[in-house]
Amino acid sequence: MAKTISRLVLPIIFLVMFALVERNMGCTASMGPCEKGKSCTSKCKVTFGEMANGYCDRNTGRLGECVCVYPCPTH
């Protein structure tokens, strides 16, 4: 009986952690180019609401890409 319970504990912990991480990840969207040193959070808030944040992802080349992170809509 103890072995059966211990076999179930790890998978249950893993599933709970996965559910929590997925829930808190949020959604992302690209909003076009942005300039170095400029915030694009205001553009994101106008489009996705007050809970949205934006950052300039400079990994795409010379110009940065404005990436918005916002809560995913519920289904």
Backbone as JSON, one array per atom type, in Angstrom:
{
  "sequence": "MAKTISRLVLPIIFLVMFALVERNMGCTASMGPCEKGKSCTSKCKVTFGEMANGYCDRNTGRLGECVCVYPCPTH",
  "N": [[0.83, -1.2, 0.0], [1.96, 1.25, 0.79], [3.91, 1.6, -1.17], [2.36, 1.99, -3.44], [1.11, 4.42, -2.87], [3.36, 6.12, -2.72], [4.22, 5.95, -5.35], [2.29, 7.4, -6.65], [2.51, 9.98, -5.69], [4.63, 11.63, -6.8], [3.85, 11.9, -9.64], [1.44, 13.32, -9.24], [2.28, 15.68, -7.98], [3.83, 16.74, -10.07], [1.83, 17.19, -12.04], [0.24, 19.13, -10.77], [2.08, 21.25, -10.51], [2.58, 21.75, -13.26], [0.04, 22.62, -14.09], [-0.2, 25.0, -12.63], [1.93, 26.57, -13.64], [1.25, 26.79, -16.36], [-1.1, 28.26, -16.14], [-0.21, 30.74, -15.23], [1.41, 31.78, -17.2], [0.51, 33.5, -19.28], [-0.43, 35.35, -22.25], [1.15, 36.21, -25.36], [1.96, 38.76, -27.74], [3.07, 40.16, -30.81], [3.78, 43.5, -31.56], [4.85, 45.03, -33.57], [7.64, 47.12, -34.75], [10.04, 48.57, -32.42], [11.86, 51.21, -30.75], [15.21, 51.4, -29.49], [15.56, 51.77, -26.02], [13.04, 52.85, -25.66], [9.83, 52.44, -24.27], [7.24, 50.11, -24.89], [4.99, 49.58, -23.52], [2.71, 51.18, -23.16], [1.42, 51.07, -25.65], [0.71, 48.38, -25.63], [-1.04, 48.28, -23.43], [-3.16, 49.83, -24.34], [-4.14, 48.21, -26.36], [-4.53, 45.62, -25.17], [-5.47, 45.96, -22.58], [-5.31, 47.09, -19.09], [-3.73, 45.29, -17.63], [-1.68, 44.49, -19.19], [1.75, 44.28, -20.29], [4.69, 45.55, -21.89], [7.65, 44.95, -23.81], [10.77, 45.66, -25.44], [12.04, 43.56, -27.68], [15.15, 42.84, -28.62], [16.37, 40.87, -30.08], [15.76, 40.34, -32.66], [17.05, 41.65, -34.69], [18.29, 44.69, -36.22], [16.33, 46.75, -35.59], [14.2, 46.71, -32.76], [11.59, 44.47, -31.61], [8.36, 45.01, -30.54], [6.97, 43.38, -27.88], [4.12, 42.16, -26.4], [2.85, 41.17, -23.25], [0.17, 39.66, -21.76], [-2.79, 38.89, -19.79], [-4.29, 35.81, -20.62], [-7.35, 35.48, -22.43], [-10.29, 34.15, -20.93], [-11.97, 31.11, -21.69]],
  "CA": [[0.0, 0.0, 0.0], [2.83, 2.43, 0.87], [4.56, 1.77, -2.47], [1.36, 2.53, -4.36], [0.94, 5.85, -2.56], [4.57, 6.84, -3.11], [4.25, 6.0, -6.82], [1.33, 8.39, -7.11], [2.83, 11.33, -5.2], [5.43, 12.38, -7.77], [3.05, 12.36, -10.79], [0.45, 14.32, -8.82], [3.01, 16.94, -7.79], [4.18, 17.22, -11.4], [0.62, 17.7, -12.7], [-0.15, 20.37, -10.11], [3.04, 22.28, -10.92], [2.35, 22.07, -14.66], [-1.2, 23.39, -14.18], [0.05, 26.34, -12.11], [2.8, 27.28, -14.57], [0.47, 27.09, -17.57], [-2.08, 29.27, -15.81], [0.43, 32.02, -14.99], [2.29, 32.17, -18.3], [-0.03, 34.62, -20.01], [-0.36, 35.32, -23.71], [2.06, 37.2, -25.93], [1.66, 39.2, -29.11], [4.02, 41.1, -31.38], [3.07, 44.73, -31.94], [5.62, 45.8, -34.55], [8.98, 47.56, -34.34], [10.21, 49.55, -31.34], [13.19, 51.8, -30.73], [16.02, 51.12, -28.31], [15.36, 52.71, -24.93], [11.65, 53.3, -25.57], [8.91, 51.42, -23.77], [6.03, 49.94, -25.7], [3.93, 49.14, -22.61], [1.48, 51.95, -23.38], [0.78, 50.49, -26.83], [0.14, 47.1, -25.22], [-2.18, 48.53, -22.54], [-4.28, 50.3, -25.16], [-4.65, 47.09, -27.14], [-4.89, 44.43, -24.4], [-5.99, 46.29, -21.25], [-4.39, 47.6, -18.07], [-2.86, 44.25, -17.08], [-0.65, 44.17, -20.19], [3.07, 44.9, -20.23], [5.41, 45.42, -23.15], [9.11, 45.13, -23.81], [11.38, 45.7, -26.76], [12.89, 42.4, -27.9], [16.19, 43.26, -29.57], [17.0, 39.68, -30.67], [15.26, 40.15, -34.02], [17.86, 42.37, -35.68], [18.63, 46.08, -35.91], [15.21, 47.32, -34.84], [13.58, 45.78, -31.82], [10.2, 44.08, -31.84], [7.55, 45.22, -29.34], [6.28, 42.15, -27.48], [3.17, 42.39, -25.31], [2.48, 40.04, -22.41], [-1.11, 40.02, -21.17], [-3.55, 37.72, -19.34], [-5.04, 35.14, -21.68], [-8.79, 35.51, -22.23], [-10.9, 32.89, -20.51], [-12.81, 30.51, -22.74]],
  "C": [[0.87, 1.27, 0.0], [3.53, 2.68, -0.46], [3.6, 2.4, -3.48], [1.19, 4.03, -4.13], [2.17, 6.63, -3.0], [4.72, 6.91, -4.62], [3.33, 7.09, -7.37], [1.71, 9.82, -6.73], [3.57, 12.15, -6.24], [4.62, 12.8, -9.01], [2.01, 13.42, -10.42], [1.12, 15.67, -8.62], [3.37, 17.55, -9.15], [2.97, 17.83, -12.09], [0.17, 19.02, -12.08], [0.79, 21.51, -10.51], [2.82, 22.7, -12.36], [1.1, 22.93, -14.82], [-0.98, 24.82, -13.69], [0.91, 27.16, -13.06], [2.03, 27.68, -15.81], [-0.5, 28.23, -17.3], [-1.45, 30.65, -15.71], [1.3, 32.52, -16.14], [1.78, 33.41, -19.03], [0.12, 34.44, -21.51], [0.61, 36.4, -24.18], [1.62, 37.56, -27.34], [2.73, 40.19, -29.54], [3.26, 42.31, -31.9], [3.87, 45.6, -32.91], [6.94, 46.29, -33.98], [8.94, 48.55, -33.18], [11.65, 50.04, -31.35], [13.9, 51.48, -29.42], [15.78, 52.2, -27.26], [13.95, 53.22, -24.77], [10.78, 52.14, -25.11], [7.71, 51.31, -24.7], [4.87, 49.42, -24.84], [2.63, 49.89, -22.87], [0.71, 51.42, -24.59], [0.07, 49.18, -26.47], [-1.1, 47.3, -24.34], [-3.39, 49.02, -23.31], [-4.94, 49.13, -25.89], [-5.22, 45.97, -26.27], [-5.39, 44.7, -22.99], [-4.89, 46.64, -20.26], [-3.42, 46.57, -17.51], [-1.72, 43.89, -18.02], [0.65, 44.91, -19.92], [3.76, 44.69, -21.57], [6.9, 45.59, -22.95], [9.62, 45.06, -25.24], [12.37, 44.54, -26.88], [13.89, 42.74, -28.99], [16.88, 42.08, -30.24], [16.63, 39.5, -32.14], [16.08, 40.86, -35.08], [18.13, 43.79, -35.24], [17.55, 46.77, -35.1], [14.67, 46.27, -33.89], [12.15, 45.49, -32.22], [9.44, 44.25, -30.53], [6.75, 43.95, -29.06], [5.41, 42.47, -26.28], [2.91, 41.08, -24.58], [1.23, 40.46, -21.66], [-1.84, 38.77, -20.71], [-4.34, 37.11, -20.51], [-6.54, 35.24, -21.4], [-9.31, 34.14, -21.8], [-11.84, 32.4, -21.6], [-14.22, 30.36, -22.3]]
}
